[in-house]
């Protein structure tokens, strides 16, 4: 197992290197870089302020300043020099400074992290804590009216886009047209620091109620149906019939014999679900509910060509995803002792 861990840890390096290299190369061919955007904003402001005759003046000013802008953003160096400097900085976990916000990228990520952790962690836990028991109950009652009704319910939830549901919830429950029940923006209230401990917890989850509903409603179907199908497949196997023939109770057969074997496909999808809960599909939700998280930060960085934020956040997300995948592989041993990493590492 130690040899397998070392091998997997060593494989993190070429994987990270490949992701960063592809992204860096793509960035070199994307039009409208930060220098061009600053020049365009300067021309637009001068043109709007002085009339059409100032366009040439704005263009002349831009020509005088273009070398300074390239030097400021590091584009006065050849691409290969910037590439190796980036790798050296990332090896020291120095992600650089944002072009547009003039802040350290690590600081920006840490500032946005509480929102993403709140949305990602709770949506991940709620999805699994509801979907797995529901999938088990559906497998036990396979073909019943309960099975059909819950299947229809989760598929309807899966078919509704999260941002559409968010607009509906705002109209209904956030003072849009009908009731003013839930807060519309932010992660906490303005007076959060003055609240008691219990009041802080209540206020925190009160603000998360609608965003979490939008993020989790579509994830129930995949996990629930995967759990149900896996358990149904295991229930029909011979060892289950033998356990029942020995007189074991339904709960003992289900949770002692079936559960561990049926858990393997769920563990397989755990890394993707975990990373997806944190960083995927949250841009629209964060925008809709005025939550300033990592999803919105990454989207704005791509639009504004803030390359240090793009590359830095991608580096952190990729590293986190690879580590979570490694942890999921380690969980195979816990779930299924038959897995032998010594055989895999040969």
C-alpha positions, 0 to 999 in steps of 0.5 A: 500500500505504501508503494501504491501511495508513493506512485500515486503521489508521484503521478500528481506532478505530471498531471498538474504539469499537463493541466497547467501547460495546456491552460497556459498554451490556450491563454497565449492564443486567446484574443483580448488579453489584459493589456488590450482590455486596459487599452480598450477601456482607456479609449472608450473613456476618452472617446465618451468624454471628449467626443469622436475627435479624441479617439486618435488621442486615446490611441496615441496615448495607448501606444505610448503606454503599451510597453509599460502595460506589458512590463506591468503584466509581465508580457515583456518577457517571452512565453517560455520564460513566463511559463517556467517562472509560473512553474517555479512560483507554483512549486513554492505555492506562490500564485502571483497577484491579480491583474485587475484587483491588485491582490494576492491570488491566495488572498482572493481565494481565501476571501471567497472560500467561506462561501464556496465551502458553505455551498459545496459542503452542505449541498454535498452532505444533504445530497448524500444523506437524503439520497442514499437512504431514499435509494435503499428504501426504493430498492427494498420496495422495488416496483411499489407505488412508493418507488414510482412516486419517488422516482417521478419526484426526483426526476422532476427535480433533476429536470428543473434548472437550478437558476430557474428554481432560484428565480422562482424562489426569489419571486415567491419567498424573498419579497419579489412578489408574494412573501418576504420569508428568506433573505435575498443576498449575502451569507449572513446578516449585517448584525451577525456579529451581535447575535448569540451563538444560536442566533448566528447558526439560525441566521447562517442557515436561513441565508443558505436555505434557498441557494442550497435548495437550488444546488441540491434539487438536481443532484438527488436523482443521480445518487438516488437512482444509482443507490437503488440500482446497485442495491437491487442488483446486490439483493438478487445475488446468491449470498443474500439468499443464503443469508436469508435462508440462515434466518437473518433479519431483513435489516441485518442482511441489508446493512451488514451484508449488502450495504458494504458491497453496494457502497463501492459504486458510490465511493467511485463517484465520490471525488467527482461529486465532492469537487462538483459540489464545490466548484461546478454549477454555482456561478449562476447561483452565486450571482443570483443570490449575491454570494461572492464565492470561488465560482464567481471569482473564476468566471470573472477572471476568465471574462476579464482575462485575469490570468494569475487568478485563472491559473492559480485557481485552476492549480488549487482546484486540480490539486484538491481534486487529485488529492480527493481522488487519492483519498477515495481510492484509499476508501476502497480498502475500507469498503472492500478488503478484497482490494489489494494495492500491491497487485495494482501497483505492479 
